């Protein structure tokens, strides 16, 4: 039996961003990020205590999906 802790976090080496940093990365207003979160649209976000956070990788993947979607519409 292994005593090493199981690490299921696929964001181990990823950067965690605040909503302001995520908005700057996507070049949209913070209000847009909040609206997307309220509507359930937009990139995946999560709460860390009282703070909303985003993984940089999730933002990049979401942005790529949006670009691919717009090409097919």
Backbone as numpy.savetxt, mean C-alpha at the origin, in Angstrom:
# Nx Ny Nz CAx CAy CAz Cx Cy Cz
11.88 -30.70 16.07 11.03 -29.52 16.07 11.92 -28.28 16.07
11.62 -27.35 15.17 12.43 -26.14 15.04 12.02 -25.11 16.08
12.99 -24.41 16.62 12.69 -23.34 17.57 12.77 -21.97 16.91
13.11 -21.95 15.60 13.16 -20.68 14.87 11.75 -20.16 14.67
11.53 -18.86 14.86 10.18 -18.31 14.67 9.78 -18.38 13.21
8.51 -18.65 12.99 7.96 -18.64 11.64 7.78 -17.19 11.22
8.24 -16.86 10.04 8.07 -15.50 9.53 7.28 -15.55 8.24
5.98 -15.23 8.33 5.11 -15.23 7.17 4.96 -13.83 6.57
5.75 -12.88 7.03 5.66 -11.50 6.56 6.44 -11.37 5.27
5.73 -11.25 4.14 6.41 -11.12 2.87 6.90 -9.69 2.63
6.76 -8.83 3.61 7.23 -7.45 3.52 8.43 -7.23 4.42
9.14 -8.28 4.72 10.25 -8.21 5.67 11.27 -7.12 5.30
11.56 -6.99 4.02 12.55 -6.00 3.58 11.90 -4.82 2.86
10.60 -4.67 3.03 9.85 -3.61 2.36 9.85 -2.34 3.23
9.52 -1.23 2.62 9.45 0.04 3.35 7.99 0.37 3.65
7.71 0.71 4.91 6.38 1.10 5.33 6.25 2.62 5.17
5.17 3.06 4.51 4.99 4.48 4.24 3.74 5.01 4.92
3.80 6.27 5.31 2.63 6.96 5.85 1.71 7.33 4.68
0.52 7.78 4.98 -0.42 8.17 3.93 0.14 9.36 3.13
0.84 10.25 3.81 1.44 11.40 3.12 2.55 10.95 2.16
3.37 10.02 2.61 4.44 9.51 1.76 3.87 8.71 0.57
2.82 7.95 0.83 2.18 7.17 -0.23 1.56 8.10 -1.27
0.91 9.15 -0.82 0.31 10.12 -1.73 1.38 10.80 -2.58
2.49 11.15 -1.98 3.59 11.77 -2.73 4.15 10.80 -3.76
4.28 9.55 -3.40 4.81 8.54 -4.32 3.88 8.36 -5.53
2.56 8.35 -5.28 1.59 8.19 -6.36 1.23 9.51 -7.03
1.72 10.60 -6.46 1.47 11.95 -6.98 -0.02 12.28 -7.03
-0.68 12.00 -5.91 -2.08 12.36 -5.73 -2.21 13.06 -4.38
-3.28 13.83 -4.20 -3.49 14.48 -2.90 -3.77 13.45 -1.80
-3.43 13.80 -0.58 -3.72 12.95 0.57 -5.23 12.70 0.65
-6.02 13.71 0.33 -7.48 13.56 0.36 -7.94 12.45 -0.60
-7.27 12.30 -1.72 -7.61 11.23 -2.66 -7.30 9.87 -2.04
-6.17 9.76 -1.37 -5.82 8.50 -0.70 -6.88 8.16 0.35
-7.30 9.17 1.10 -8.33 8.93 2.12 -9.65 8.52 1.48
-10.03 9.14 0.37 -11.27 8.80 -0.33 -11.21 7.37 -0.86
-10.09 7.00 -1.49 -9.94 5.64 -2.00 -10.06 4.64 -0.85
-9.46 4.95 0.27 -9.52 4.05 1.43 -10.95 3.93 1.93
-11.67 5.04 2.01 -13.06 5.05 2.46 -13.94 4.21 1.53
-13.71 4.33 0.23 -14.52 3.61 -0.77 -14.09 2.15 -0.93
-12.94 1.79 -0.39 -12.43 0.44 -0.56 -11.68 0.27 -1.87
-11.39 1.36 -2.54 -10.59 1.36 -3.77 -9.16 1.70 -3.40
-8.34 1.80 -4.40 -6.97 2.22 -4.15 -6.09 1.10 -3.65
-4.86 1.43 -3.36 -3.89 0.42 -2.91 -4.22 -0.10 -1.52
-3.74 -1.30 -1.23 -3.95 -1.91 0.09 -3.31 -1.04 1.17
-4.05 -0.84 2.24 -3.53 -0.09 3.38 -3.88 -0.86 4.65
-3.28 -0.47 5.73 -3.56 -1.11 7.01 -3.29 -0.12 8.13
-3.84 -0.43 9.29 -3.65 0.42 10.45 -2.56 -0.16 11.33
-1.73 0.72 11.80 -0.69 0.37 12.77 -0.96 1.29 13.96
-1.70 0.76 14.93 -2.18 1.62 16.01 -3.21 2.58 15.45
-2.97 3.87 15.60 -3.89 4.88 15.06 -3.50 5.34 13.67
-2.43 4.83 13.13 -1.87 5.35 11.89 -2.15 4.43 10.70
-2.44 5.04 9.57 -2.63 4.29 8.32 -1.27 4.15 7.66
-0.96 2.95 7.21 0.33 2.68 6.56 0.12 1.91 5.27
1.11 2.02 4.40 1.14 1.35 3.10 2.52 0.72 2.93
2.56 -0.45 2.32 3.84 -1.03 1.93 4.19 -0.50 0.55
5.43 -0.07 0.37 5.89 0.47 -0.91 5.61 -0.51 -2.06
5.88 -1.80 -1.84 5.66 -2.81 -2.87 4.19 -2.85 -3.29
3.27 -2.76 -2.33 1.84 -2.77 -2.65 1.46 -1.56 -3.50
2.06 -0.42 -3.22 1.79 0.78 -4.01 2.27 0.62 -5.45
3.46 0.05 -5.60 4.02 -0.17 -6.95 3.18 -1.16 -7.75
2.76 -2.23 -7.09 1.91 -3.23 -7.77 0.57 -2.64 -8.16
-0.03 -1.87 -7.27 -1.33 -1.25 -7.56 -1.21 -0.27 -8.73
-0.14 0.51 -8.73 0.08 1.48 -9.82 0.24 0.75 -11.15
0.96 -0.36 -11.16 1.14 -1.14 -12.39 -0.19 -1.73 -12.85
-1.01 -2.21 -11.90 -2.33 -2.74 -12.26 -3.21 -1.66 -12.88
-3.13 -0.45 -12.36 -3.92 0.65 -12.91 -3.48 0.98 -14.32
-2.19 0.96 -14.57 -1.67 1.24 -15.90 -2.11 0.17 -16.88
-2.06 -1.11 -16.46 -2.50 -2.21 -17.32 -4.00 -2.15 -17.58
-4.78 -1.80 -16.56 -6.24 -1.70 -16.71 -6.59 -0.61 -17.72
-5.92 0.53 -17.66 -6.25 1.63 -18.57 -5.90 1.31 -20.00
-4.92 0.43 -20.24 -4.56 0.02 -21.59 -5.62 -0.88 -22.20
-6.33 -1.63 -21.36 -7.31 -2.60 -21.84 -8.72 -2.02 -21.91
-8.95 -0.84 -21.36 -10.29 -0.23 -21.39 -10.50 0.58 -22.64
